[in-house]
Amino acid sequence: MAQSQTLNYDALLVLSFGGPEAEDEVVPFLQNVTRGRGIPVERLAEVGEHYYRFGGKSPLNTQNIAMISNIRHELKRQGLELPVYYGTRNWHPFVEDTAEHMARAGVRRCLVFATSAWGGYSGSQQYDEDIQRVRQHLRDKNLPEIEFVKLRQFFNHPIFINEFATGISNALAELSPKEVANTRIIFTAHSVPLTKPPAAGIPSESEVYEAQVREATRLVAAQAGITDYDLVWQSRSGAPHIPWLEPDVVDFITELEEKIGLQSILICPIGFITDHMEVMWDLDTELKDACDELGIAMKRVGTPGTAENFSKLVIGLIQEAEGRQEIATLGELPAWGASVNGRLIDAYPQQ
């Protein structure tokens, strides 16, 4: 173990989306996810069918806990004494409750690792809104104030890129040269609604997100030595009249099979850091069923979040915030997305 280091921050908060743990939690969880939209309970029960297929349990919490265990181990290995807390937006452990524990434990400056690699609203801004809401919650409870410094997005971090590139290379290594030649490589990420730019010359939230996904896809493909690939989208929800990023992965593969025929596909879920419901249902279930029906062999690359190496990415982001490490990026897009108390910043504050 390395020699202990004094840090500028009191704790690390892993902030995530949240997920139910049992069937009776599914509808209340979805009510939290869709709060303010007036969606009837009956409709939420239909949407929750994905969760019911897995006993009502989301895989997200289990995978986040495994990720946190790896982070704690890596912190200890590097001699960094930093307590790690876990809070989520939509279900237990709610981040407001976690923040109460932190405030009572004496935490006053806290780094936040949001479990999203991306910019845009759902990938970045919504986590900033969570932080603003939590700070108000602490004020309402007359608890001490905490400064929350959210770590930057990591879509172009070398470890993030390498984990996916290695996954693709390992998957292709299991195939014969003929099978590789007949395998279409397809990257997929969560679709989002198309948004308008806030002002002339400034990209919209959906444009920021799409550009980052495309850049990460390009970087992964280049590192894996791939020149022929596709990027498509998945997990669309909401009103059908609102335009979202397209094409949908199932529609794309179905149409491609009709046009040219497909023997085999390799899916790389570039948009996800863990195998949560959008991966297990939309890819491993819905897409797999479609491929089976079409006679297409399907393989999927794993996600990196629970890999031990991913914890080094998180610690690297912490060291960047501490001013002890240069910003680590690949490609043409800059580092982006760090915030203080829910407000975007250009540089981390230093004591």
C-alpha positions as CSV (number, residue, x, y, z in Angstrom):
1,M,0.0,0.0,0.0
2,A,1.2,3.5,-0.9
3,Q,2.0,6.1,1.8
4,S,-1.1,8.0,3.0
5,Q,-1.9,11.3,1.2
6,T,-3.7,14.3,2.6
7,L,-6.6,15.3,0.3
8,N,-8.5,18.5,-0.3
9,Y,-11.9,16.7,0.0
10,D,-13.6,14.8,2.8
11,A,-15.5,12.1,0.8
12,L,-16.5,10.7,-2.6
13,L,-20.2,10.4,-3.4
14,V,-21.1,7.9,-6.1
15,L,-24.3,9.3,-7.6
16,S,-26.4,7.1,-9.8
17,F,-29.9,6.6,-11.3
18,G,-31.2,4.0,-8.9
19,G,-33.3,0.9,-9.3
20,P,-35.9,-1.3,-7.6
21,E,-34.9,-4.4,-5.6
22,A,-38.2,-6.3,-5.5
23,E,-41.5,-6.5,-7.5
24,D,-43.5,-4.3,-5.1
25,E,-40.9,-1.5,-5.5
26,V,-41.1,-1.4,-9.3
27,V,-44.2,1.0,-9.7
28,P,-43.1,3.3,-6.9
29,F,-39.6,3.5,-8.4
30,L,-41.1,4.3,-11.9
31,Q,-43.3,6.9,-10.3
32,N,-40.2,8.6,-9.1
33,V,-38.5,8.3,-12.5
34,T,-41.6,9.9,-14.2
35,R,-42.6,12.3,-11.5
36,G,-44.5,15.3,-12.9
37,R,-45.5,13.7,-16.1
38,G,-48.9,12.4,-14.9
39,I,-48.5,8.8,-16.2
40,P,-51.2,6.5,-14.9
41,V,-50.1,3.6,-12.5
42,E,-51.6,1.1,-15.0
43,R,-49.2,2.4,-17.7
44,L,-46.2,2.3,-15.3
45,A,-47.1,-1.4,-14.5
46,E,-46.8,-2.2,-18.2
47,V,-43.5,-0.4,-18.5
48,G,-42.3,-2.3,-15.4
49,E,-42.7,-5.6,-17.2
50,H,-39.0,-5.4,-18.0
51,Y,-38.2,-5.4,-14.3
52,Y,-40.8,-8.1,-13.5
53,R,-39.0,-10.4,-16.0
54,F,-36.0,-10.2,-13.6
55,G,-38.0,-10.6,-10.4
56,G,-38.5,-6.9,-10.0
57,K,-34.8,-6.4,-9.3
58,S,-32.7,-3.9,-11.2
59,P,-29.1,-5.0,-11.7
60,L,-27.9,-1.5,-11.2
61,N,-27.4,-1.3,-7.4
62,T,-25.6,-4.6,-7.3
63,Q,-23.2,-3.5,-10.0
64,N,-22.7,-0.1,-8.4
65,I,-21.9,-1.7,-5.1
66,A,-19.3,-3.9,-6.9
67,M,-17.9,-0.7,-8.5
68,I,-17.7,1.0,-5.2
69,S,-15.9,-1.9,-3.6
70,N,-13.3,-1.7,-6.4
71,I,-12.9,2.1,-5.9
72,R,-12.4,1.6,-2.1
73,H,-9.7,-1.0,-2.8
74,E,-7.9,1.2,-5.3
75,L,-8.1,4.2,-2.9
76,K,-6.5,2.1,-0.2
77,R,-3.9,0.7,-2.6
78,Q,-2.9,4.3,-3.6
79,G,-2.8,5.5,0.0
80,L,-5.9,7.8,-0.4
81,E,-8.0,8.1,2.7
82,L,-11.4,9.1,1.3
83,P,-14.7,7.6,2.5
84,V,-17.0,6.6,-0.3
85,Y,-20.8,7.1,-0.1
86,Y,-23.5,5.9,-2.4
87,G,-26.7,7.7,-3.3
88,T,-29.3,7.6,-6.1
89,R,-31.9,9.8,-7.7
90,N,-34.9,7.5,-7.9
91,W,-34.7,4.9,-5.2
92,H,-33.0,3.7,-2.0
93,P,-30.4,4.8,-1.0
94,F,-31.8,8.2,-2.0
95,V,-29.1,10.7,-2.3
96,E,-30.9,13.1,0.1
97,D,-30.6,10.5,2.8
98,T,-27.0,9.8,2.0
99,A,-26.2,13.5,2.2
100,E,-27.8,13.7,5.6
101,H,-25.4,11.0,6.8
102,M,-22.5,12.8,5.2
103,A,-23.3,16.1,6.8
104,R,-23.7,14.5,10.3
105,A,-20.4,12.7,9.8
106,G,-18.6,16.0,9.2
107,V,-18.2,16.0,5.4
108,R,-17.9,19.5,4.1
109,R,-16.2,19.2,0.8
110,C,-17.3,16.2,-1.3
111,L,-16.3,14.9,-4.8
112,V,-19.1,13.4,-6.8
113,F,-18.7,10.6,-9.3
114,A,-21.8,10.5,-11.5
115,T,-22.2,7.2,-13.2
116,S,-22.4,8.6,-16.7
117,A,-19.7,9.2,-19.2
118,W,-21.6,11.7,-21.2
119,G,-22.7,15.3,-21.5
120,G,-26.2,16.4,-22.4
121,Y,-29.2,16.6,-20.0
122,S,-29.6,13.1,-18.7
123,G,-25.9,12.3,-18.7
124,S,-24.7,15.5,-17.0
125,Q,-27.1,18.3,-16.3
126,Q,-29.7,16.2,-14.4
127,Y,-26.9,15.1,-12.0
128,D,-26.1,18.8,-11.5
129,E,-29.8,19.3,-10.7
130,D,-29.6,16.4,-8.2
131,I,-26.7,18.2,-6.4
132,Q,-28.7,21.5,-6.3
133,R,-31.7,19.7,-4.8
134,V,-29.6,17.9,-2.2
135,R,-28.1,21.2,-1.1
136,Q,-31.5,22.6,-0.6
137,H,-32.6,19.5,1.3
138,L,-29.7,20.0,3.7
139,R,-30.7,23.6,4.2
140,D,-34.3,22.5,4.8
141,K,-33.1,20.1,7.5
142,N,-30.9,22.7,9.1
143,L,-27.8,20.6,8.5
144,P,-24.3,21.8,7.7
145,E,-23.7,22.8,4.1
146,I,-21.6,20.6,1.8
147,E,-19.7,21.7,-1.2
148,F,-20.2,19.2,-4.0
149,V,-17.6,19.1,-6.7
150,K,-18.7,16.8,-9.5
151,L,-15.9,15.1,-11.5
152,R,-15.8,15.6,-15.2
153,Q,-17.4,13.3,-17.8
154,F,-15.1,10.5,-19.0
155,F,-16.2,9.6,-22.5
156,N,-12.7,10.2,-23.8
157,H,-10.7,8.9,-20.9
158,P,-8.0,6.4,-22.0
159,I,-9.1,3.7,-19.6
160,F,-12.8,4.0,-20.7
161,I,-11.7,3.7,-24.4
162,N,-9.3,0.9,-23.7
163,E,-11.8,-1.3,-21.8
164,F,-14.3,-1.3,-24.7
165,A,-11.5,-1.7,-27.3
166,T,-10.1,-4.7,-25.4
167,G,-13.6,-6.2,-25.1
168,I,-14.1,-6.0,-28.8
169,S,-10.6,-7.5,-29.5
170,N,-11.2,-10.3,-27.1
171,A,-14.6,-11.1,-28.6
172,L,-13.2,-11.2,-32.1
173,A,-10.3,-13.4,-31.0
174,E,-12.8,-16.1,-30.1
175,L,-14.0,-16.3,-33.7
176,S,-12.4,-17.8,-36.8
177,P,-11.1,-15.5,-39.6
178,K,-14.2,-16.5,-41.6
179,E,-16.5,-15.7,-38.7
180,V,-14.8,-12.4,-38.2
181,A,-15.3,-11.5,-41.9
182,N,-19.0,-12.3,-41.6
183,T,-19.5,-10.4,-38.4
184,R,-21.0,-6.8,-38.4
185,I,-19.7,-4.7,-35.5
186,I,-22.4,-2.4,-34.1
187,F,-22.0,0.2,-31.4
188,T,-25.1,1.3,-29.5
189,A,-25.9,4.0,-27.0
190,H,-29.1,5.3,-25.3
191,S,-31.2,7.4,-27.6
192,V,-32.2,10.9,-26.4
193,P,-34.8,13.4,-27.7
194,L,-33.4,15.9,-30.2
195,T,-33.2,19.4,-28.5
196,K,-32.8,22.9,-29.9
197,P,-29.6,24.9,-29.5
198,P,-29.8,27.5,-26.7
199,A,-28.3,30.2,-28.9
200,A,-26.7,30.6,-32.3
201,G,-23.4,28.8,-32.6
202,I,-23.9,26.9,-29.3
203,P,-24.6,23.1,-29.7
204,S,-27.8,21.7,-28.1
205,E,-27.7,19.1,-25.3
206,S,-28.5,16.3,-27.7
207,E,-25.8,17.5,-30.1
208,V,-23.2,17.5,-27.3
209,Y,-24.2,14.0,-26.3
210,E,-24.2,12.7,-29.9
211,A,-20.8,14.2,-30.7
212,Q,-19.3,12.6,-27.6
213,V,-20.8,9.2,-28.3
214,R,-19.5,9.4,-31.9
215,E,-16.0,10.5,-30.7
216,A,-15.8,7.7,-28.2
217,T,-17.0,5.2,-30.8
218,R,-14.3,6.4,-33.2
219,L,-11.6,6.1,-30.6
220,V,-12.6,2.6,-29.5
221,A,-12.8,1.4,-33.1
222,A,-9.4,2.8,-33.9
223,Q,-7.8,1.3,-30.9
224,A,-9.4,-2.1,-31.7
225,G,-8.2,-1.8,-35.3
226,I,-11.7,-1.6,-36.8
227,T,-12.5,0.5,-39.8
228,D,-16.0,-0.8,-40.7
229,Y,-18.7,-0.4,-38.0
230,D,-22.1,1.2,-37.3
231,L,-23.4,3.4,-34.5
232,V,-27.1,3.1,-33.7
233,W,-29.3,3.9,-30.7
234,Q,-31.6,2.1,-28.3
235,S,-34.0,2.4,-25.3
236,R,-36.2,5.2,-26.7
237,S,-39.2,6.2,-24.6
238,G,-41.7,9.0,-24.5
239,A,-44.2,10.4,-27.0
240,P,-43.8,9.0,-30.6
241,H,-44.2,12.5,-32.2
242,I,-41.0,13.8,-30.5
243,P,-37.9,13.1,-32.6
244,W,-35.1,11.1,-31.0
245,L,-31.7,10.0,-32.2
246,E,-32.1,7.2,-34.8
247,P,-31.9,4.5,-36.1
248,D,-33.1,2.1,-33.3
249,V,-30.8,-0.9,-33.0
250,V,-33.6,-3.5,-33.6
251,D,-35.0,-1.6,-36.6
252,F,-31.5,-1.1,-38.0
253,I,-30.6,-4.8,-37.9
254,T,-34.0,-5.9,-39.2
255,E,-33.8,-3.6,-42.2
256,L,-30.2,-4.5,-42.8
257,E,-31.1,-8.2,-42.8
258,E,-33.8,-7.6,-45.4
259,K,-31.4,-5.6,-47.6
260,I,-28.1,-7.5,-47.5
261,G,-28.5,-10.4,-45.1
262,L,-26.6,-10.8,-41.9
263,Q,-24.9,-13.8,-40.5
264,S,-23.4,-12.5,-37.2
265,I,-23.3,-9.2,-35.2
266,L,-21.0,-8.1,-32.4
267,I,-22.7,-5.4,-30.2
268,C,-20.6,-2.9,-28.2
269,P,-22.8,-1.0,-25.7
270,I,-20.6,2.0,-25.8
271,G,-23.2,4.2,-24.1
272,F,-23.3,2.2,-20.8
273,I,-20.8,1.6,-18.0
274,T,-22.7,-1.3,-16.4
275,D,-25.0,-4.1,-17.5
276,H,-28.2,-2.4,-16.2
277,M,-31.7,-2.8,-17.4
278,E,-31.3,-1.1,-20.8
279,V,-28.5,-3.6,-21.5
280,M,-30.1,-6.7,-20.0
281,W,-33.5,-6.1,-21.6
282,D,-33.1,-4.0,-24.7
283,L,-30.0,-5.9,-25.9
284,D,-29.7,-9.2,-24.1
285,T,-33.4,-9.9,-24.3
286,E,-35.3,-7.9,-27.0
287,L,-32.4,-7.6,-29.5
288,K,-31.3,-11.2,-28.9
289,D,-34.9,-12.4,-29.5
290,A,-35.0,-10.4,-32.8
291,C,-31.7,-11.9,-33.9
292,D,-32.8,-15.4,-33.1
293,E,-35.9,-14.9,-35.1
294,L,-33.9,-13.6,-38.1
295,G,-31.3,-16.3,-37.8
296,I,-28.5,-13.9,-36.8
297,A,-25.8,-15.0,-34.4
298,M,-25.3,-12.3,-31.7
299,K,-22.4,-11.6,-29.3
300,R,-22.1,-8.7,-26.9
301,V,-19.1,-6.9,-25.5
302,G,-19.2,-6.5,-21.7
303,T,-19.4,-3.1,-20.0
304,P,-16.4,-1.8,-18.0
305,G,-17.9,-0.4,-14.7
306,T,-17.3,-3.5,-12.5
307,A,-13.8,-4.2,-14.0
308,E,-11.0,-3.5,-11.5
309,N,-9.3,-1.3,-14.0
310,F,-12.3,1.0,-14.1
311,S,-11.6,2.0,-10.5
312,K,-8.3,3.4,-11.7
313,L,-10.3,5.7,-14.0
314,V,-12.2,7.0,-11.1
315,I,-9.1,7.5,-9.0
316,G,-7.5,9.3,-11.9
317,L,-10.5,11.7,-12.0
318,I,-10.0,12.3,-8.3
319,Q,-6.3,13.0,-8.8
320,E,-7.2,15.5,-11.6
321,A,-9.6,17.3,-9.2
322,E,-6.8,17.3,-6.5
323,G,-4.5,19.0,-9.1
324,R,-2.0,16.1,-8.8
325,Q,-2.5,14.7,-12.3
326,E,-2.9,16.2,-15.8
327,I,-6.3,15.8,-17.5
328,A,-6.2,12.5,-19.3
329,T,-8.1,12.5,-22.6
330,L,-7.9,11.0,-26.1
331,G,-9.2,12.4,-29.4
332,E,-10.4,15.8,-30.5
333,L,-13.0,16.8,-27.9
334,P,-12.0,18.5,-24.7
335,A,-12.6,17.4,-21.1
336,W,-16.1,18.6,-20.0
337,G,-18.8,18.4,-17.4
338,A,-17.2,19.1,-14.0
339,S,-19.3,21.3,-11.7
340,V,-19.3,22.9,-8.3
341,N,-22.7,22.8,-6.5
342,G,-24.4,22.0,-9.7
343,R,-22.8,24.8,-11.8
344,L,-20.4,24.0,-14.7
345,I,-16.8,25.0,-14.1
346,D,-13.7,25.4,-16.3
347,A,-11.3,24.3,-13.6
348,Y,-11.5,22.5,-10.2
349,P,-11.2,24.7,-7.1
350,Q,-8.1,24.2,-5.1
351,Q,-7.5,25.0,-1.4
